Amino acid sequence: MIRVEMLSTGDEVLHGQIVDTNAAWLADVLFQHGLPMTSRSTVGDAMSSLVEALQSRSQIADVLIVNGGLGPTSDDLSAQAAAIASGSELIIQQAWLEKMEAWFASRGRMMAPSNRKQAEIPAIAEMLDNPVGTACGFAIQLNRCWIFFTPGVPSEFKVMVEQEIIPRLKARFELPEPPLCLRLTTFGRGESDIAAELEPLPLPEGVVMGYRSSMPIIEIKLTGPASQRAAMELVWQQVKLLLAECTIFEGTEGLPALLARELQQRGFQLALSEQFTAGLLNWQLAAADVVLSKAEILPPQDEDLEAQVARTRDWAKQQGAALALSVGHLVEGEVSIALHTPEASWGQRVKFTHGRHNVETRQKVVAMMAMNMLRRWLHGSEVSTGHGWIDVLETVKR
């Protein structure tokens, strides 16, 4: 196996001041290309620490992808650290310098002198193009390792990985067939409850069952070598059967995207009315291109479940929409959700059984409950259902 590592740089990453989304994205991309990331480390903006990390990891890894530190400011030290670690010197890439100057000129700006350092890379390095930014990347060979240096800006980093680094890895190495990863996402059951049901399943050699909890969902992953595909698919059928009631989607599509596709196929428009979720439901569905006829955010309304169901039905008619979802306001841990369809109108009043979750988390849970009611109706399932750690206090169908 090729040992591929990532080194994230920057005090803001090391100290948790920003979330390193680049690392998660890179791990997924490498996995898809049959190159699972072996390890990942983070180092701050100190020259000695950077040089030490490059020298030590280059004696262990086959490939090291360094992210960050190619900007124009004094704390951007990656190029200088690479030169020191490799016993090289920095030289100006004249073509890149001219490209940067043209980039600024095209925007009516004068390039600051500090930007000049972004065209300096070690003399032994191969330059990597950056079509969407001002920092060129580069690659060096140090000890046993091929080291790639990339900018920290996500849009620039992703383009460089996809267009510059992955093609080079494919050209140099004989990459294994990517592992097979089967995924489904559940809602309404706890991780320990699901694990207790799935753990007895015998797994083929080299196959692992994984769980990822991200409130309010739990993702189940079955990962293994592609050579075990047939055996994995047999296990996966059992997993899907055991979790059928709480599964909200399979694969990586996402529930809002699934609803968008199915509503478009049926020619349905959806009207929304929100109180407690304060537009979160609208934002999630609109971002997935769900066709919304109208969406409103109301102040808290003093109404019982019957009244909310009737209001949701009337709201759909007013907007000429076949479907409508409404979320009431939260009172003493209780909230109501209503769904109107051409078939009937449903409502359920639920109660959070404990208070350890903050408002944002509760809003996410309620938005997911509302979308799940719509999904269940589209799939011909009972609309109102239990949610494990949330009590269903009352249901209505009209």
Residue pairs with C-beta under 8 A, 6 or more apart in sequence:
1 38
1 176
2 35
2 62
2 63
2 173
2 175
3 38
3 60
3 61
3 62
3 63
4 30
4 35
4 36
4 37
4 38
4 61
4 62
4 63
4 64
4 65
5 37
5 38
5 39
5 40
5 41
5 57
5 60
5 61
5 63
5 64
5 65
6 23
6 26
6 27
6 37
6 39
6 40
6 41
6 64
6 65
6 66
6 67
7 40
7 41
7 42
7 43
7 53
7 54
7 57
7 64
7 65
7 66
7 67
8 20
8 22
8 23
8 40
8 41
8 42
8 43
8 67
8 68
9 42
9 43
9 44
9 45
9 50
9 66
9 67
9 68
9 69
9 77
9 78
9 152
10 44
10 45
10 68
10 69
10 75
10 152
11 17
11 44
11 45
11 75
12 18
13 20
13 42
13 68
14 42
14 43
14 44
15 44
20 42
21 154
22 67
22 152
22 154
22 157
22 158
23 40
23 67
25 154
25 158
26 37
26 65
26 67
26 157
26 161
27 36
27 37
27 40
29 161
29 162
29 166
30 36
30 37
31 37
31 178
31 179
31 181
32 178
33 166
33 169
33 170
33 175
33 178
34 175
34 176
34 177
34 178
34 179
35 63
35 169
35 175
36 179
38 61
41 53
41 57
43 49
43 50
43 53
45 69
45 75
45 77
47 77
47 80
47 81
47 84
50 69
50 77
50 78
50 81
50 85
51 81
51 84
51 85
54 64
54 66
54 81
54 82
54 85
54 142
54 147
55 85
55 142
55 143
57 64
57 145
58 64
58 85
58 142
58 143
58 144
58 145
58 147
59 143
59 144
59 145
60 144
60 145
61 144
61 145
62 144
62 145
62 146
62 173
63 145
63 146
63 147
63 148
63 169
64 145
64 146
64 147
64 148
65 147
65 148
65 150
65 161
65 165
66 78
66 82
66 147
66 148
66 149
66 150
67 150
67 151
67 152
67 157
68 78
68 150
68 151
68 152
69 75
69 76
69 77
69 78
69 79
69 81
69 149
69 152
70 76
70 78
70 79
70 118
70 135
70 136
70 137
70 149
70 150
70 151
70 152
71 118
71 135
71 151
71 152
72 112
72 114
72 115
72 116
72 117
72 118
72 134
73 114
76 117
78 149
79 90
79 117
79 120
79 121
79 122
79 138
79 149
80 90
82 88
82 121
82 122
82 125
82 138
82 140
82 147
82 149
83 89
83 90
83 122
83 123
85 142
86 122
86 124
86 140
86 142
88 122
88 123
88 124
88 125
88 140
89 122
89 123
90 120
90 121
90 122
90 123
91 120
91 121
91 122
91 123
92 116
92 119
92 120
93 119
93 120
93 121
93 127
93 136
94 119
96 118
96 119
96 127
96 136
97 116
97 119
100 111
100 115
100 118
100 119
100 134
101 111
103 111
103 134
104 110
104 111
104 115
105 111
115 134
118 134
118 135
118 136
119 136
121 127
121 136
121 138
121 149
122 138
122 140
124 140
124 141
125 138
125 139
125 140
125 149
126 138
126 139
126 140
127 136
127 137
127 138
128 136
128 137
128 138
128 139
128 148
128 149
128 150
128 160
128 164
128 165
129 136
129 137
129 160
129 163
129 164
130 136
130 137
130 151
130 156
130 159
130 160
131 159
131 163
132 155
132 156
132 159
133 151
133 153
133 155
133 156
135 151
135 153
135 156
137 148
137 149
137 150
137 151
137 160
137 164
138 148
138 149
139 146
139 147
139 148
139 149
139 168
140 146
140 147
140 149
141 147
146 172
148 164
148 165
150 156
150 157
150 160
150 161
150 165
151 157
151 160
169 175
177 225
177 226
177 227
178 226
179 223
179 224
179 225
179 226
180 223
180 224
180 225
180 226
180 228
180 229
180 232
181 221
181 222
181 223
182 221
182 222
182 223
182 232
182 233
182 236
183 219
183 220
183 221
183 222
183 250
183 251
183 252
184 219
184 220
184 239
184 240
184 243
184 247
184 249
184 250
184 251
185 217
185 218
185 219
185 220
185 247
185 248
185 249
185 250
185 255
186 194
186 217
186 218
186 219
186 220
186 243
186 246
186 247
186 248
187 216
187 217
187 218
187 246
187 248
187 368
187 372
187 387
188 246
188 372
188 385
188 386
188 387
188 388
188 390
189 218
189 243
189 246
189 388
190 218
190 388
190 389
191 211
191 213
191 218
193 388
194 211
194 218
194 220
194 243
194 246
195 211
197 242
197 243
198 209
198 220
198 239
198 242
198 243
199 209
201 209
201 235
201 238
201 239
202 235
203 209
203 222
203 224
203 235
204 224
204 228
204 231
204 232
204 235
205 228
206 224
206 225
206 228
207 222
207 223
207 224
207 225
207 228
207 231
207 232
207 235
208 222
208 223
208 224
209 220
209 221
209 222
210 220
210 221
210 222
210 223
211 218
211 219
211 220
211 221
212 218
212 219
212 221
213 219
215 357
215 361
215 364
215 365
216 361
216 364
216 365
216 368
217 248
217 368
220 239
220 243
222 232
222 235
222 236
222 239
224 232
240 247
240 250
245 385
246 388
248 255
248 258
248 368
248 372
248 375
249 255
249 258
253 261
254 288
255 368
255 371
255 372
255 375
256 284
256 285
256 287
256 288
256 290
256 371
257 288
258 375
259 285
259 288
259 290
259 371
259 374
259 375
259 378
260 285
260 288
260 289
260 290
260 291
262 378
263 269
263 270
263 290
263 291
263 323
263 378
264 291
266 378
268 291
268 321
268 322
268 323
269 291
269 292
269 293
269 319
269 320
269 321
269 322
269 323
270 285
270 290
270 291
270 292
270 293
270 321
270 322
270 323
270 324
270 325
270 374
271 292
271 293
271 294
271 295
271 315
271 316
271 318
271 319
271 321
271 323
271 324
271 325
272 281
272 282
272 285
272 292
272 294
272 295
272 296
272 324
272 325
272 326
273 295
273 296
273 298
273 311
273 312
273 315
273 324
273 325
273 326
273 327
274 280
274 281
274 282
274 295
274 296
274 297
274 298
274 326
274 327
275 297
275 298
275 299
275 300
275 301
275 327
275 328
275 329
276 327
276 328
276 329
276 330
276 335
276 362
276 363
276 366
277 327
277 363
277 366
277 367
277 370
278 297
278 363
279 295
279 297
280 363
280 364
280 367
281 325
281 327
281 367
281 370
281 371
282 292
282 295
282 297
284 367
284 371
285 292
285 371
286 292
286 295
293 319
293 320
293 321
294 315
294 319
294 321
296 315
300 329
301 308
301 311
301 328
301 329
303 311
303 328
305 336
305 338
305 347
305 348
305 349
305 394
305 396
306 347
306 396
306 398
308 326
308 328
308 336
308 338
308 347
309 338
309 340
309 345
309 346
309 347
309 396
309 398
310 345
310 398
311 326
311 338
312 324
312 325
312 326
312 338
312 339
312 340
312 345
312 347
313 324
313 340
313 345
313 398
315 324
315 326
315 340
316 322
316 323
316 324
316 340
322 341
322 342
323 339
323 340
323 341
323 342
323 374
324 338
324 339
324 340
325 337
325 338
325 339
325 340
325 370
325 371
325 373
325 374
326 337
326 338
327 335
327 336
327 337
327 366
327 367
327 370
328 335
328 336
328 337
328 338
329 335
330 362
333 351
333 352
333 355
334 349
334 350
334 351
334 352
334 393
335 349
335 350
335 366
336 347
336 348
336 349
336 350
337 347
337 348
337 350
337 366
337 369
337 370
337 373
338 345
338 346
338 347
338 348
339 345
339 346
339 347
339 370
339 373
339 374
339 377
339 383
341 377
343 377
344 397
344 398
345 396
345 397
345 398
346 373
346 377
346 383
346 384
346 395
346 396
346 397
346 398
347 384
347 394
347 395
347 396
347 397
348 373
348 384
348 392
348 394
348 395
348 396
349 392
349 393
349 394
349 395
350 369
350 387
350 390
350 391
350 392
350 393
351 390
351 391
351 393
352 362
352 365
352 390
353 389
353 390
353 391
354 389
357 365
365 390
369 387
369 390
373 383
373 384
376 382
376 383
376 385
377 383
383 397
384 392
384 395
384 397
385 392
386 392
